Amino acid sequence: MDSATQLRRVYADICRGYSLGSHKGSPVFIKHFTVFDYTEVDGAREEAFDSVVKRGIKTEAEKLQWLESNGLWTKKDDQELAVQESYLESLRKTRSKMPYKAQIDQINVQIKSAEIEVNKLTNKRVRLLDKTAEQVADQKVQYEYMRFAFFSDSGLKTPLLTREDVEQLSGRDADSLLFSYINSVNQFSLDCLRRISIGPFFTNSFYLCGDDITRFFLRPVVDLTIYQTNLLSYGSYFKSLMTQTEIPKEMANNPDKIEEFVARSRNMKSLVNKAGAGDRVALIGAAPEDFKALGVEDGSAVVRADINKGIKSGLEAAKTREVTFNKPR
């Protein structure tokens, strides 16, 4: 199955509010949770947490104290992780302000290196913590997810399992249902939702709603599933980006590249607009792809530019990639 077909299938599930699965050869319907469903599960998690603490399983805070006393993971390690996370965030902010693609590519290399370091420290911390009371409670509550998520009808009226059914499930049946649930949830990653939100099978309908996005699902926003809410949020976000500048066709299906292009476009225009009327603005080091971010097509000796409706002048693209704008007085 190609990626476009898979995205359309996931989108259809989001619109329905459930995904299809199977159990013992029969179809089952896996509900997509609303905020109210998560509230019920949160109550079950609190009960599970209290139960495992009474059994003597250490909480994360207690486990960290034990690791500290044995020199396995100290406050200094936590500080180092915080420093690396802060450094990574600063790189991302710097990237968002860069006007040239070459600069962004260079920072992306640094970001990837910083992400590796953060992941290495995070994984070490998780490995040392092993099974805390919080983690064990989360594992126990996964079975509560099955009770709230699985239904035997598409109207989501008849639960497949009662609490007693869940408690009596054999290990094999429990694992089968849990695998179905996890497999269903994994389809709705944020990256997948971002890609759906720029797909024409979504935008063709979404844009017809104008500024009133509540018309899309024809239900109060508070009653929407989390996936529906996230999809509308991403749809509005990328619609806003795409109205700021014309996106090159080769980037139109990639949300990351759209964000990068719009940010570069905004930063390039900011460089030009800082100059006063009549000033000459030199874009030293600008590459052809950077001209596109300005709405300028580079490829001939003379290029016509119309930037922010305020810059109309001829450009000469020299081999040194130095481009000069004569801003109107």
Backbone hydrogen bonds, N-H to C=O, Kabsch-Sander energy under -0.5 kcal/mol:
donor,donor_aa,acceptor,acceptor_aa,energy
6,Q,2,D,-2.1
7,L,3,S,-2.5
8,R,4,A,-2.1
9,R,5,T,-2.1
10,V,6,Q,-2.4
11,Y,7,L,-2.4
12,A,8,R,-2.2
13,D,9,R,-1.9
14,I,10,V,-2.2
15,C,11,Y,-2.2
16,R,12,A,-2.1
17,G,13,D,-2.4
18,Y,13,D,-1.1
19,S,30,I,-2.1
21,G,28,V,-2.7
23,H,26,S,-2.8
26,S,23,H,-1.7
28,V,21,G,-2.3
29,F,151,F,-2.6
30,I,19,S,-3.4
30,I,28,V,-0.5
31,K,29,F,-0.8
31,K,149,A,-3.3
32,H,17,G,-2.3
33,F,31,K,-0.5
35,V,224,L,-0.5
38,Y,34,T,-1.9
39,T,35,V,-1.5
40,E,36,F,-1.6
41,V,37,D,-2.0
42,D,38,Y,-2.4
43,G,39,T,-1.5
44,A,40,E,-1.5
45,R,41,V,-2.3
46,E,42,D,-2.1
47,E,43,G,-1.7
48,A,44,A,-2.3
49,F,45,R,-2.6
50,D,46,E,-2.3
51,S,47,E,-2.0
52,V,48,A,-2.3
53,V,49,F,-2.2
54,K,50,D,-1.8
55,R,51,S,-0.9
56,G,53,V,-1.8
57,I,52,V,-1.9
63,K,59,T,-2.5
64,L,60,E,-2.5
65,Q,61,A,-1.8
66,W,62,E,-1.9
67,L,63,K,-2.5
68,E,64,L,-2.5
69,S,65,Q,-2.3
70,N,66,W,-1.3
71,G,68,E,-1.4
72,L,67,L,-2.4
73,W,67,L,-0.8
78,D,74,T,-1.8
79,Q,75,K,-2.4
80,E,76,K,-2.2
81,L,77,D,-2.3
82,A,78,D,-2.2
83,V,79,Q,-2.5
84,Q,80,E,-2.3
85,E,81,L,-2.3
86,S,82,A,-2.3
87,Y,83,V,-2.6
88,L,84,Q,-2.3
89,E,85,E,-2.2
90,S,86,S,-2.3
91,L,87,Y,-2.0
92,R,88,L,-1.9
93,K,89,E,-2.1
94,T,90,S,-2.4
95,R,91,L,-2.6
96,S,92,R,-1.6
97,K,93,K,-0.5
97,K,94,T,-1.4
98,M,95,R,-1.3
104,I,100,Y,-1.9
105,D,101,K,-2.9
106,Q,102,A,-1.8
107,I,103,Q,-2.1
108,N,104,I,-2.5
109,V,105,D,-1.3
110,Q,106,Q,-1.3
111,I,107,I,-2.7
112,K,108,N,-2.4
113,S,109,V,-1.8
114,A,110,Q,-2.4
115,E,111,I,-2.8
116,I,112,K,-1.9
117,E,113,S,-1.7
118,V,114,A,-2.5
119,N,115,E,-2.8
120,K,116,I,-2.1
121,L,117,E,-2.1
122,T,118,V,-2.8
123,N,119,N,-2.8
124,K,120,K,-1.7
125,R,121,L,-2.2
126,V,122,T,-2.5
127,R,123,N,-2.5
128,L,124,K,-2.2
129,L,125,R,-2.1
130,D,126,V,-1.7
132,T,130,D,-1.0
133,A,58,K,-2.3
136,V,132,T,-2.6
137,A,133,A,-2.4
138,D,134,E,-2.0
139,Q,135,Q,-2.0
140,K,136,V,-2.4
141,V,137,A,-2.3
142,Q,138,D,-0.8
142,Q,139,Q,-0.6
143,Y,140,K,-1.1
145,Y,141,V,-1.9
146,M,142,Q,-1.4
147,R,143,Y,-1.4
148,F,144,E,-2.2
149,A,145,Y,-2.3
150,F,146,M,-2.2
151,F,29,F,-2.1
152,S,158,T,-2.6
156,L,153,D,-1.6
160,L,150,F,-2.4
161,L,150,F,-0.5
166,V,162,T,-2.2
167,E,163,R,-2.1
168,Q,164,E,-1.5
169,L,165,D,-0.7
169,L,166,V,-0.9
174,A,170,S,-2.9
175,D,171,G,-2.3
176,S,172,R,-2.1
177,L,173,D,-2.4
178,L,174,A,-2.6
179,F,175,D,-2.5
180,S,176,S,-1.9
181,Y,177,L,-2.4
182,I,178,L,-2.8
183,N,179,F,-2.7
184,S,180,S,-1.9
185,V,181,Y,-2.6
186,N,182,I,-2.4
187,Q,183,N,-0.5
187,Q,184,S,-1.1
188,F,185,V,-1.8
189,S,186,N,-0.6
193,L,189,S,-2.3
194,R,190,L,-2.3
195,R,191,D,-2.0
196,I,192,C,-2.3
197,S,193,L,-2.1
198,I,194,R,-0.5
198,I,195,R,-0.8
199,G,196,I,-1.5
202,F,199,G,-1.7
203,T,199,G,-2.8
204,N,200,P,-2.2
205,S,202,F,-0.9
206,F,202,F,-2.7
207,Y,203,T,-2.6
208,L,205,S,-0.7
209,C,205,S,-0.5
209,C,206,F,-1.5
210,G,207,Y,-1.4
212,D,209,C,-1.6
213,I,211,D,-1.1
215,R,212,D,-1.6
216,F,213,I,-1.6
218,L,214,T,-0.8
219,R,214,T,-0.6
223,D,220,P,-1.8
224,L,221,V,-1.5
226,I,33,F,-2.6
229,T,225,T,-2.5
230,N,226,I,-2.6
231,L,227,Y,-2.3
232,L,228,Q,-2.2
233,S,229,T,-2.1
234,Y,230,N,-2.7
235,G,231,L,-2.6
236,S,232,L,-2.3
237,Y,233,S,-2.2
238,F,234,Y,-2.8
239,K,235,G,-1.9
240,S,236,S,-2.1
241,L,237,Y,-1.9
242,M,238,F,-2.4
243,T,239,K,-1.0
244,Q,240,S,-0.5
244,Q,241,L,-1.2
245,T,241,L,-0.8
251,M,248,P,-1.9
252,A,248,P,-0.7
252,A,249,K,-0.9
254,N,251,M,-2.1
258,I,254,N,-2.1
259,E,255,P,-2.2
260,E,256,D,-2.3
261,F,257,K,-2.7
262,V,258,I,-2.6
263,A,259,E,-2.2
264,R,260,E,-2.5
265,S,261,F,-2.7
266,R,262,V,-2.5
267,N,263,A,-2.4
268,M,264,R,-2.9
269,K,265,S,-2.4
270,S,266,R,-1.7
271,L,267,N,-1.8
272,V,268,M,-1.8
273,N,269,K,-2.8
274,K,270,S,-1.1
275,A,272,V,-1.2
278,G,327,K,-0.7
279,D,276,G,-2.1
281,V,325,F,-2.0
282,A,280,R,-0.5
283,L,281,V,-0.5
283,L,323,V,-2.7
284,I,282,A,-0.9
285,G,321,R,-0.6
286,A,283,L,-1.2
286,A,321,R,-0.9
290,D,287,A,-1.4
291,F,287,A,-1.4
292,K,288,P,-1.4
293,A,289,E,-0.9
294,L,290,D,-0.6
294,L,291,F,-1.3
295,G,292,K,-1.6
296,V,291,F,-2.8
298,D,296,V,-0.7
299,G,300,S,-0.6
303,V,315,L,-1.8
305,A,313,S,-1.4
307,I,311,I,-1.6
308,N,306,D,-0.5
310,G,307,I,-2.3
311,I,307,I,-1.3
312,K,310,G,-0.5
313,S,305,A,-0.7
315,L,303,V,-1.7
317,A,301,A,-1.1
317,A,315,L,-0.6
318,A,316,E,-1.1
318,A,322,E,-0.9
321,R,318,A,-2.0
323,V,283,L,-0.9
323,V,321,R,-0.7
325,F,281,V,-2.2
327,K,279,D,-2.2
327,K,325,F,-0.9
